[in-house]
Amino acid sequence: MNNKASEPAHNDYKAVYLTAEDLRIAASILYNAYHDDAFFIAALHQGNKAQYEQKLRGAIREELHSLWQEEQALIGLFDDQRLIGLACIVTQQVPLGEARYWHWRLKMLISTGWHSTQALMNKEASILELLPSTHCGILQFIALTPIEQNKGLGARLIQAVVSWCDEQPELDGIGVFVTEDKHAHLFAKLGFAAIESLIIDDVEGELLFYRSAESE
C-alpha cells in the first residue's frame, strides 16, 4: 500500500496513510470524537457509564486493528508530525454485516457483548443494502482532535477521502451514515448526496453517498 494519500492544499497539513505506530493515538482521537455519538450510545450503553466507555474503547480498538490487518484505507491528517484527525474506510472486499469473519465477531463479542456486536453488524447490513453496487466503501470513522475542530479541517479530511476514492478504479463510491444535520450539510457541500433516511437501532440518520469520478 502506498504511504501517501491525497494531500490538502495547505502546506502545514498532510493526509497520509497511518502506520502501525499511529493506531494508539488514532484510537484515542476516535474515542473522544465518538463518545457522545447517538448510534454508539444506543448500541453499547446497556450498563453504567464506565461500562459504556470500556465497550466503546474496545469496539474502536478492535475495529481499527481489523481494518489495519485487512489493509483497508486508514487516512491520517497530520500537522507536521502530529496526528490530528483520521478517516477509516472499509470496502466490500472485506466481509461486512452478517458476513463478518468469526474472529472479528469473537473479539468484538469479548469487548462489547452480544447485543452490541449484533448492533454493529446490523448497522453495516442496513448500509450495504442501500449502496448502489457491491463495489462501494463505507466511511466507518472520521474524526478530529477536539482542539483542531471548527478550523475547516473536517472539510480537508473529507476532501482527502474523496480524492482517495477517485483514485480507486475498482470503487464506485463511498457511503456514510450521519446522525447530525451539521455533518450532513458538510458532506453534501463536498459532493455526497442523500440516498435515504434510516433508523438504525432506534437512531435516526441519513445515508449519504459519494460517487467516484471513475464510475460517473
N, C-alpha and C positions, 0 to 999 in steps of 0.2 A: 504494500500500500504506500502510495506517495506520502511524504511527510508534509506536503503543503496543500492546503485548501485555498479557496479564493480569499484574497486579502482585501480588507476595507481600504478605501482611498486614503484615509488619514494615516500619515507615516508613523504615528505613535502606536498604532494598533495593528495587530496582525491576526489573521484567522488561520490556524494550522491544526493538523490532526494531533490529538492528545497522545502522549506516551504513557507507558505503564506507571511511570513515576508521578504523573499528573492525577491519577484516579482518586487518590485520597482527598486532595483539595477539591476535585470535581464533585465528589460525593458530598462534601461539606457545603459547597455552593448550592447544590440541588436540594439538600435537606432544608436549608434556610429558606430557599425560594418556594418550596412546596409544603412547608409546614402547615400553612393555613389554606391549602388548596381544597376546594369543596369535594372533589372526587376522592382524594386520598383520605380525607376525614370520614367520608361515607364508607369507604372500602376497608379502612384499617382501624377506625376508632370504635371498637366494641368493648373497651375497658376504660381504665383511667388514663389520664394524660401521659403518665410515664410509660405505660404500655403502648400507647399510640406512638409516642416518639421513638420507642425502641423498634416497633414494627416498621415505621417509616424509614429509619436508618437502615434496617435490614433489607427492605424492599429496594431501596435505592442502591445499596451496595451490591446486592445480588444481580440486579438488572444491569448496572454498569459493567460488572465483571463479565456477565453473559454477553453483552454487546461487544466488549473488547475481545473476548475469546472467539466470537463469531465474525470478527473483522468487519464490524459494522462501522458506519461513519460517526466518529466522536470528534466534533469540531470545537476547538477551544478558541476563545477570544483572549488575546494577551495584550497587556500594556507592558511593553518591553519583555521582561521575563516573568511577569506576574499574571497568573491566570485569573481573569476577572469575569468570565462567563463561558457558557458552553451550550452546544446543541447536540442532541443524540438522535440519530436517525436509524431506524431498523427497516430493512427491506423484506419483501416476501420470499427472498432466497432462504430466509430463516423461518421455520415453522412457528406460526403465531396463533394466538387464541387457543382454541381447544386442541390444536395440534402441537402445542409447546412440548419440547423434549421432557422426558421423565425426570432427568437430573435437574432441570430448571424448576420443575414442579416441586421436587423434593426439597431443594434448597429454599425455595420461596415458602413452602409449607412450614419448614422449621423456623423460618424468620418471621412469618406473619400469621400463620394459621390457615385452616382450610377455607373459611369464608372469604378471607382477604385474597388468597391465591385465586379462588374462583372469580372474585370480582375483577381482578386484574385481567384474567383471561377473557371474561365476558366483555370488558371494555374493548379489547383488541378485536374480538369477534364482531362486535357491533360496528366498529370502524371498517373492518375488512369487507363486511357485507355491502357497504355503500361505496367503496372505492371503485373507480371506473374500469379497472383491469387488475390482473394478478401481477402486474409489473409496476407496482407502486410502493412507496415507502410511507412510514408513519413517523412523524416527529414525536418521539417518546418524551423527551425533556428539552426545555430551553430555559435558561436562567442566567441572571447576572448577580454578582455580589451586591448586597444592599447599598453600599456606598457608591456604587457605579450606576445606580438606577437614575432615571429622569435626566439622562445626558444624551439621549439619542442613540445609545449603544445597542439597545434592543433591536432597532432597525438595522444596524450594521450586522448584527448576528443573524437576523433573518435573511438579509441580503447574501451573507456567506452561504446559508443553507440553499437559497435559490440558485446561486452560482454553482454550487456543488451539484445540485440536481440537474442543471442544464448540461453539465459535463459528463453525465452518466447516460450513454447511448441506450442502455437496456431499461432505463427507468422512464415511466410515463408521467410521474409526478409524485407529490408528497401530500399526505393528508395530516391534519392536526385537529384535535378536539379541544375547543376552548370554552371556558365557562364564564369569562368576564367580557363585557362589551368592549372595554378599552383595548383588550388584547385582540379581539375580533377585528376591531377597526384598524389596528396596526397591521395585522396580517393582510387585511383587504387592501390597504394602501400599497402593499408590496407584492401584489399580484395573486393573492389567494382569493378564491371565490367560494361562496357558501354552497354546500351540497345539500345539507338537510339539518334541521333541528333534531337533537337527540336527547333522550333521557337515559342516562346510564347509572344504574344503582341509585335511582331517585335524584340524580343530579342533572339539571338541565344545562345543555350546552349546544354548541354549533360545530358541525363538522365542516371544515374548510379544506380546500384543495388547490394546490399549485400545479398547473400542467406544465411540464418541462418544454423547453423550446424545441427539443428534438421530436416530441410527439404531436406538436401542433400542425 
